[in-house]
């Protein structure tokens, strides 16, 4: 029997400023929206532009960094998993598919003080980047080497995403 896989990679622009909050156990959480644009040709040869809006939940240090550096309009690459939320309201069953983000990649520079091309996520903390990465960047959750779309020595390689 085949095993399952639940991974998504999304790249788009943030639709609203993140609102960082902390839940009762002290964990950081933020919700962001991502607009993903698609351009394709129809069967008649005309170009069709389509935008898909996705809600993303970020936790822990990734949420804190998003709250500090991500703003509406920021280009962002997110890796995560799909999660189906279900609830009942006024006797009607509702559901919504969302993404729980495990890692994010801050694309380009928006004038902030973060490293350009920074990759952030729980799996990257602990020095999975290159050997020249500073200890301060590691403890902050930045991974400026390795991984998807990470910055190269020239700084900021947004177009070297291997998928």
C-alpha positions as a printed NumPy array, in Angstrom:
array([[  0.   ,   0.   ,   0.   ],
       [  1.314,   3.456,  -0.909],
       [  1.902,   5.981,   1.835],
       [  0.49 ,   9.496,   1.77 ],
       [  2.153,  12.846,   1.245],
       [  0.762,  16.239,   2.21 ],
       [  3.161,  18.998,   1.025],
       [  2.441,  22.246,  -0.766],
       [  4.745,  24.949,  -2.106],
       [  3.111,  28.295,  -2.789],
       [  4.633,  31.503,  -4.092],
       [  2.676,  34.713,  -4.293],
       [  2.051,  38.103,  -2.698],
       [  0.77 ,  38.647,   0.829],
       [ -2.781,  40.078,   0.801],
       [ -2.817,  41.71 ,   4.261],
       [ -0.416,  42.643,   7.038],
       [  0.087,  39.728,   9.445],
       [ -1.383,  40.133,  12.933],
       [  0.877,  38.314,  15.371],
       [ -0.794,  36.971,  18.51 ],
       [  0.103,  34.565,  21.285],
       [ -2.159,  31.774,  22.496],
       [ -2.558,  30.742,  26.152],
       [  0.467,  28.409,  26.156],
       [  2.704,  31.22 ,  24.845],
       [  2.997,  29.99 ,  21.249],
       [  3.103,  32.654,  18.543],
       [  0.602,  32.367,  15.693],
       [ -0.237,  34.531,  12.707],
       [ -2.614,  34.224,   9.792],
       [ -1.678,  35.542,   6.373],
       [ -3.367,  35.49 ,   3.005],
       [ -1.438,  34.746,  -0.175],
       [ -2.526,  35.719,  -3.704],
       [ -1.126,  33.354,  -6.324],
       [ -1.368,  34.529,  -9.923],
       [ -1.624,  32.118, -12.831],
       [ -1.435,  32.982, -16.512],
       [ -2.291,  30.426, -19.173],
       [ -3.631,  30.171, -22.686],
       [ -7.22 ,  29.125, -23.285],
       [ -8.176,  26.649, -25.99 ],
       [ -8.881,  29.646, -28.281],
       [ -5.324,  30.95 , -27.748],
       [ -6.243,  33.902, -25.517],
       [ -4.313,  34.574, -22.325],
       [ -6.325,  34.016, -19.145],
       [ -5.184,  35.561, -15.858],
       [ -6.439,  33.882, -12.712],
       [ -5.722,  34.633,  -9.05 ],
       [ -6.119,  32.087,  -6.261],
       [ -6.336,  33.27 ,  -2.652],
       [ -5.023,  30.952,   0.069],
       [ -5.148,  31.359,   3.854],
       [ -1.959,  30.315,   5.653],
       [ -1.318,  29.794,   9.369],
       [  2.226,  30.174,  10.705],
       [  3.371,  29.1  ,  14.174],
       [  6.301,  29.717,  16.524],
       [  9.393,  31.602,  15.427],
       [  8.196,  31.553,  11.814],
       [  5.069,  33.468,  12.886],
       [  7.167,  35.987,  14.829],
       [  9.455,  36.639,  11.858],
       [  6.435,  37.004,   9.553],
       [  4.964,  39.529,  11.997],
       [  8.202,  41.498,  11.971],
       [  9.22 ,  41.418,   8.297],
       [  6.2  ,  40.525,   6.14 ],
       [  3.817,  43.243,   4.979],
       [  0.927,  43.454,   2.563],
       [  2.278,  42.998,  -0.963],
       [  5.456,  41.161,   0.116],
       [  6.463,  38.338,  -2.225],
       [  6.658,  35.108,  -0.24 ],
       [  7.335,  31.407,  -0.785],
       [  5.672,  29.069,   1.738],
       [  6.11 ,  25.35 ,   2.248],
       [  3.512,  23.592,   4.34 ],
       [  0.681,  21.11 ,   4.514],
       [ -3.029,  21.227,   3.756],
       [ -5.479,  21.141,   6.657],
       [ -9.261,  20.941,   6.474],
       [-11.036,  22.986,   9.147],
       [-14.657,  22.015,   9.821],
       [-17.236,  23.727,  12.035],
       [-20.97 ,  24.076,  12.472],
       [-22.735,  27.447,  12.556],
       [-26.486,  27.977,  12.779],
       [-27.023,  24.26 ,  12.135],
       [-25.054,  24.389,   8.889],
       [-21.805,  22.449,   8.441],
       [-18.929,  24.496,   7.03 ],
       [-15.4  ,  23.622,   6.003],
       [-12.374,  25.435,   4.666],
       [ -9.093,  24.167,   3.27 ],
       [ -6.061,  26.1  ,   4.528],
       [ -2.289,  25.719,   4.613],
       [ -0.294,  25.28 ,   7.805],
       [  3.09 ,  26.767,   6.883],
       [  6.201,  24.945,   8.079],
       [  8.751,  27.122,   6.295],
       [  8.693,  30.424,   4.474],
       [ 11.149,  32.152,   2.203],
       [ 11.235,  35.946,   2.231],
       [ 11.769,  36.894,  -1.415],
       [ 13.481,  40.115,  -2.425],
       [ 14.159,  43.136,  -0.281],
       [ 11.488,  45.523,   0.981],
       [ 13.858,  47.894,   2.762],
       [ 13.725,  45.939,   6.033],
       [ 16.76 ,  44.829,   8.   ],
       [ 16.367,  41.133,   7.294],
       [ 18.856,  39.214,   5.143],
       [ 17.788,  39.232,   1.505],
       [ 16.501,  35.863,   0.368],
       [ 16.046,  34.612,   3.936],
       [ 14.452,  31.254,   4.529],
       [ 12.623,  30.76 ,   7.808],
       [ 11.14 ,  27.675,   9.405],
       [ 11.237,  25.182,  12.191],
       [ 13.217,  22.616,  10.238],
       [ 15.943,  25.127,   9.392],
       [ 16.875,  26.125,  12.907],
       [ 19.994,  24.438,  14.127],
       [ 22.415,  25.125,  11.314],
       [ 21.217,  23.385,   8.184],
       [ 22.539,  26.273,   6.095],
       [ 26.033,  26.778,   4.722],
       [ 29.109,  26.961,   6.943],
       [ 29.432,  30.758,   6.616],
       [ 26.051,  31.383,   8.24 ],
       [ 26.339,  33.373,  11.456],
       [ 25.276,  31.966,  14.806],
       [ 22.905,  34.936,  15.258],
       [ 21.133,  34.105,  11.989],
       [ 20.81 ,  30.46 ,  13.039],
       [ 19.274,  31.344,  16.386],
       [ 16.889,  33.79 ,  14.681],
       [ 15.708,  31.031,  12.341],
       [ 17.288,  32.394,   9.161],
       [ 18.744,  29.965,   6.688],
       [ 20.63 ,  31.856,   4.011],
       [ 22.166,  28.779,   2.464],
       [ 20.721,  25.543,   1.11 ],
       [ 17.047,  24.737,   0.861],
       [ 14.633,  25.93 ,  -1.765],
       [ 15.363,  29.332,  -3.315],
       [ 18.008,  30.208,  -0.754],
       [ 20.318,  33.147,  -1.389],
       [ 23.531,  32.402,  -3.171],
       [ 26.894,  34.091,  -2.629],
       [ 25.841,  36.895,  -4.989],
       [ 22.885,  37.582,  -2.67 ],
       [ 19.209,  36.879,  -3.331],
       [ 18.639,  34.198,  -5.931],
       [ 14.877,  34.313,  -6.281],
       [ 15.026,  32.414,  -9.558],
       [ 16.935,  29.378,  -8.338],
       [ 13.903,  27.504,  -6.999],
       [ 14.409,  23.836,  -7.978],
       [ 10.793,  22.831,  -8.628]])
